[in-house]
Every structure is written in C-alpha cells, then in structure tokens.
Amino acid sequence: MLLFAMGFLLVILQPSASQFPRACANTQSLLRKECCPPWDGDGSPCGELSSRGSCQNILLSQAPLGPQFPFSGVDDREDWPSIFYNRTCKCEGNFMGFNCGECKFGFSGPNCTERRLRTRRNIFQLTTSEKDKFLAYLNLAKNTLSQEYVIAIGTYTQMNNGSNPMFRNINVYDLFVWMHYYASRDTLLGGSNVWRDIDFAHEAPGFLPWHRVFLLMWEREIQKITGDENFTIPYWDWRDAEDCVVCTDEYMGGRHPTNPNLLSPASFFSSWQVICTRFEEYNSQQALCNATSEGPILRNPGNNDKSRTPRLPSSAEVEFCLSLTQYESGSMDKMANYSFRNTLEGFADPRTAISNISQSGLHNALHIYMNGSMSQVQGSANDPIFVLHHAFVDSIFERWLRRHRPMLEVYPAANAPIGHNRENYMVPFIPLYRNGEFFKPSRELGYDYEYLQEPALDSFQDFLIPYLEQARQIWAWLVGAAVIGGIVTAVLTGLILTCRKKRRGTSSEIQPLLTESEDYNNISYQSNF
C-alpha cells in the first residue's frame, strides 16, 4: 500500500528522459540536420548568451574500424548521429545536455561548479523505506511520459530523408529499454535481409563505458522525475549466490504460483508490459520497434540450460577476471582472449580468459540464468533486475580501473568493431558521449560504490598491485641497469684512485699543491640512465 501511495504522490512531478530530443524531432531540424535547442534560462540555442555552449559541427572519428561490419551507408547508426544531425550543442565547462541546460555527471549547482559524490548501495543494505522508495520510483518511471524525448519508429529512409518524421512518445522507463534495443538491433539491409553481427553496446570495447553512461543517464532521469537528487541505483552482489535472492515479492517480484514463467501477482512488476522483444518480426518487416506492448515480463530463474550456464558466478571467477591486465586484445570482439572486457562480459571462460562462446560466464551468466526477458539481448532491460545487475557489473569495472590505473590510451583508438573506437560517439545517446570519456574512475563521474569505500586489506592490495605489476614487467631492465651502474661506478673509482696516485708521485716543482677539499670540489660526477 505504501508503494502505491508513494507512486500516486510522485505522478504530479515533471518527467524527463533521453534519446531524440523532442525539440529536434521535426522536419525543420531533420532537413537542416541540426539539433541545437534553446536553453530555457536565456532562450538562446545551447544557452550561448549565458556562455553555456554553442551550436557547432560534429567532429567524427576517422579512425579505421574492424572487419566485423563489411558495409557502409546502410545503417542509420553508422557515424552516429550524422545521418540525423551534423550540428549539435557543444557545451562549455561543466555544462552538459542536448541544450547545455544540465551539469556534467559529478557536478551540481546553478553554474555547475559544485562537486558532488553519491554512493550506490547494496539493495540488501537498504532500509525497508529506502527499498520501497526505490520500487516506487521504478513504477513511477514506467507510468510517466517523457516530456523531453521521443523515440524513432522508422529509419531515416522510411522518414523520406527527414521530410516525414516518424517519432513516438514513450514513458521514461521504456525509453531506456528502447535505447538498449536500438543500440543492439540487427542492421536492416532491405527485403528480408539483415546483418546480425553488429552491436553498438556489446561484444566489443564499448560494452562497459556504454552501460556506464546508460546507468548514469537512467539514474539522472529518476532524480529528475522524483525530485530526489540523492537517488542512486542499488546493486545486487550476485557472487556465490545459490539462487535469485532478489526474486521475491518484497524486492523484484517472486514466482507465479501456477505459471513458473511469470511473476507473482503480488508484485506490481507482474502488471508491467514489455517492449522491443520480437526482433525476428521487426527484421522480417524491415521495421523498428515502435514500443507497442508485447506481453508481461517473463522470468524463470534457475531453469535455464545448465550446459551453458550451470550456476551463478563465483567470487573466485570475479577475482580471476580482475587479475587480467589487458582491457582489450586481439580482434576486440567476443573472440578476444585474455581480455578483461570479454571475460567480464561473459564470452571468455572466467577461469582461463580463453574465448568460449558456447558458455556464458559472469555478466552473460546472470542474463541466461534469469531464463526469460533478461535472456534476450535486445529486450533484456525490460526486467528491472537489469539495472541492479549492471550496477554490480559496473562496480567490477570500477575495481579493475582502480587496481590497474590504465591510461586513456589503453582503450583502443582504432580497429575495434563499428562504434567502439575510443573517439566514436555512443549510439543512440543525444547529448553525445564518446566511449573514451567514460573510461575513467567513477569518482570523477560523481559516484562510488558502498563496498568499495570500506577500508579493508583488499583495498590495500588493490593499491599495491599496479606497482607490483609494473615492477614485474621491468625487473630485467632494472637488474641490467644495476649491473651497468656497478660497472660504471667501479671504473670511475679506479680512475680517481689512479689520478690521486699520479698526483702524489709528481714533483712539487712541476705539480701545484691542492688541498684535499679543493681536489674533491673539482671532481664532477654525472650518471646517465
């Protein structure tokens, strides 16, 4: 009853969300290929009169792509967002947003100058009221129409190159479901032909930065529609779990008493309708998901194919994954070996880091284990467990960043699958974000994880490990340098002693007399490494 009361009270608040800005979803903007809406604060495009930003040409990365997508000019997501817009707002300083009306992640205040750090907490560490509030916020998002954004229900060609806009309203929660679908959908090639080996959010280096942005945006939209600036996404720590402990009516919905594939009617999640799950139907019709309701959430945790995913991931598997020093490797896709990203995503064995696409580990294991809406990539965000799961996956990414302290250059600049190079803009986000911009510690983006703040031995080990690893990599060089230094020192010592002996044996009439201190001050030592 408390949840419904809270939901009723919250409905009166103003909503917001993300994808195509409503202000740019019109014929004029599409034909001009410009999305530079005015900021309400001064009425100027991108808040230019207030020095918040300006309308500028988009600079696209020219770095070469990998061979996985052998086409060009057939998919609206290529060189995002240039098929729709080639001019957008470029915000200054700490301003952000499609019209520069918001603050960058981690900043707040009227001029976006105040640093702010929020903490994501374990869902089982929330009080009952905090947990109920989180569930009420989810339900509010599912029932609140986005005021600022719409979704595309046709390709640019189907829109007659912009002269016939095809957009639709959508609620805040489903907006993010649609974005996840749109980033991972197949390429429509005409007729009944599609290209399946493409994904702008998975199976490549951008998997972790993309979902990091996705969660940050989702978190911010909940903060907006509720007015709760302190809201953060809770996470579910699934390491060593025997079963789906969040699958109860108290949390994310229990099992239906007569149909194990459905949720318990005691949970309001049982009334939720999913969208964007019938990808074969969209492909055959050469159409995009239009966010039409397609039935209830499906979930039957644990009754999955055990030969593919025998159990939920273990702590030992997570620790092995964290020990991997390479973020990305080889082909930089799901066939990559010894890649931290590919191992965490679940296409490589979490005990060996060797690619094995017949098995599903770590991140993928949780999706397969849920055995329902979560188990299909394009529609997986329909199940609200998705955000709890990905918040914990992001925390593992964060642990790796803190342990290994990689430079930005570690993230691949070129030859990654389409959309995944460092300077590529992430599909389908507007405002625009590059992959490399989120390859950084979470504290720089304004959030942290509760279990990573605890002062423990693991934290000290995480601090030492990168330095020990660097020492291991250069130990041979250090030994060689020490040997050479010893030889140089021995030679210099011998020369000095020889010179002193000669000086003592020289006649006073020939050799001027030098005091010991004067002799010392005139000797110059220089070592070159």
Secondary structure, 3 states (H helix, E strand, C coil): CHHHHHHHHHCCCCCCCCCEEHHHCCHHHHHHCEECCECCCCCCECCHHHCCEEEEECCCCCCCCCCCCCCCCCCCCCCCCCCCCCEEEEECCCEECCCCCEECCCEECCCCCEECCEEECEHHHCCHHHHHHHHHHHHHHHCCECCCEEEECCCCCCCCCCCCCCEECCEHHHHHHHHHHHHHCCEEEECCEEECCCCCCCCCCCHHHHHHHHHHHHHHHHHHHHCCCCCCCCECCCCCCCCCCCCCCCCCCCECCCCCCCECCCCHHHHCECCCCCHHHHHHHCCCCCCCCCCECCCCCCCCCCCCCCCCCCHHHHHHHHHCCCCCCCCCCCCCCCCHHHHHHCCECCCCCCECCCCCCHHHHHHHHHCCHHHCHHHHHHCCHHHHHHHHHHHHHHHHHHHHCCCHHHCCCCCCCCCCCCCCECCCCCCCCEHHHHCCCHHHHCEEEHHHHCCCHHHHHHHHHHHHHHHHHHHHHHHHHHHHHHHHHHHHHHHHHHHHHHHHCCCCCCCCCCCHHHHHHCCCCCCCC
